[in-house]
Amino acid sequence: MKAILEFDIPDEKEQHIDAVNGSKYKGQIDSLYNDVFRPILKYGNPIIGNNLARQHELIVTEIWIRVSEHFAD
């Protein structure tokens, strides 16, 4: 299978750069997930004391849901 993306440069220069750098962006999102979101979503590691920990977990979960919606196929 092959895919060809065509861009009208200079009008679509930013879209072209985004397409070329897509794997770099994905790597950064993966790192963000592994370093920030995963410890809380999977293990419930609180960063703050007990009362605020649950609120923190809910906030982090909601942020991750909203971020991941943008990358759904």
CYANA upper distance limits for C-alpha pairs under 8 A (distance plus 0.5 A):
  7 PHE  CA     12 GLU  CA      6.27
  7 PHE  CA     13 LYS  CA      7.86
  7 PHE  CA     15 GLN  CA      8.20
  7 PHE  CA     16 HIS  CA      6.83
  8 ASP  CA     12 GLU  CA      5.85
  8 ASP  CA     13 LYS  CA      7.89
  9 ILE  CA     13 LYS  CA      5.79
 12 GLU  CA     16 HIS  CA      6.75
 13 LYS  CA     17 ILE  CA      6.77
 14 GLU  CA     18 ASP  CA      6.71
 15 GLN  CA     19 ALA  CA      6.67
 16 HIS  CA     20 VAL  CA      6.68
 17 ILE  CA     21 ASN  CA      6.59
 18 ASP  CA     22 GLY  CA      6.36
 21 ASN  CA     25 TYR  CA      6.93
 22 GLY  CA     26 LYS  CA      6.69
 23 SER  CA     27 GLY  CA      6.62
 24 LYS  CA     28 GLN  CA      6.87
 25 TYR  CA     29 ILE  CA      6.80
 26 LYS  CA     30 ASP  CA      6.59
 27 GLY  CA     31 SER  CA      6.69
 28 GLN  CA     32 LEU  CA      6.62
 29 ILE  CA     33 TYR  CA      6.64
 30 ASP  CA     34 ASN  CA      6.63
 31 SER  CA     35 ASP  CA      6.40
 32 LEU  CA     36 VAL  CA      6.13
 32 LEU  CA     37 PHE  CA      7.50
 33 TYR  CA     37 PHE  CA      5.26
 33 TYR  CA     38 ARG  CA      6.19
 34 ASN  CA     38 ARG  CA      5.65
 34 ASN  CA     39 PRO  CA      7.77
 35 ASP  CA     39 PRO  CA      7.65
 36 VAL  CA     40 ILE  CA      7.88
 37 PHE  CA     41 LEU  CA      6.47
 37 PHE  CA     60 VAL  CA      7.11
 37 PHE  CA     61 THR  CA      8.07
 37 PHE  CA     64 TRP  CA      7.47
 38 ARG  CA     42 LYS  CA      6.02
 38 ARG  CA     43 TYR  CA      7.97
 39 PRO  CA     43 TYR  CA      5.81
 39 PRO  CA     44 GLY  CA      6.95
 39 PRO  CA     45 ASN  CA      6.38
 40 ILE  CA     44 GLY  CA      4.74
 40 ILE  CA     45 ASN  CA      5.47
 40 ILE  CA     46 PRO  CA      7.34
 40 ILE  CA     57 GLU  CA      6.71
 40 ILE  CA     60 VAL  CA      7.98
 41 LEU  CA     57 GLU  CA      7.68
 41 LEU  CA     60 VAL  CA      8.23
 41 LEU  CA     61 THR  CA      6.97
 44 GLY  CA     57 GLU  CA      7.42
 46 PRO  CA     50 ASN  CA      7.92
 46 PRO  CA     53 ALA  CA      5.46
 46 PRO  CA     54 ARG  CA      8.17
 46 PRO  CA     56 HIS  CA      7.98
 46 PRO  CA     57 GLU  CA      7.82
 47 ILE  CA     53 ALA  CA      7.05
 47 ILE  CA     56 HIS  CA      8.32
 48 ILE  CA     52 LEU  CA      6.46
 48 ILE  CA     53 ALA  CA      5.78
 48 ILE  CA     56 HIS  CA      8.23
 49 GLY  CA     53 ALA  CA      6.14
 50 ASN  CA     54 ARG  CA      7.44
 51 ASN  CA     55 GLN  CA      7.91
 52 LEU  CA     56 HIS  CA      6.51
 53 ALA  CA     57 GLU  CA      6.58
 54 ARG  CA     58 LEU  CA      6.74
 55 GLN  CA     59 ILE  CA      6.71
 56 HIS  CA     60 VAL  CA      6.64
 57 GLU  CA     61 THR  CA      6.56
 58 LEU  CA     62 GLU  CA      6.66
 59 ILE  CA     63 ILE  CA      6.68
 60 VAL  CA     64 TRP  CA      6.66
 61 THR  CA     65 ILE  CA      6.70
 62 GLU  CA     66 ARG  CA      6.80
 63 ILE  CA     67 VAL  CA      6.64
 64 TRP  CA     68 SER  CA      6.41
 65 ILE  CA     69 GLU  CA      6.71
 66 ARG  CA     70 HIS  CA      7.58
 67 VAL  CA     71 PHE  CA      7.79
 68 SER  CA     72 ALA  CA      6.89
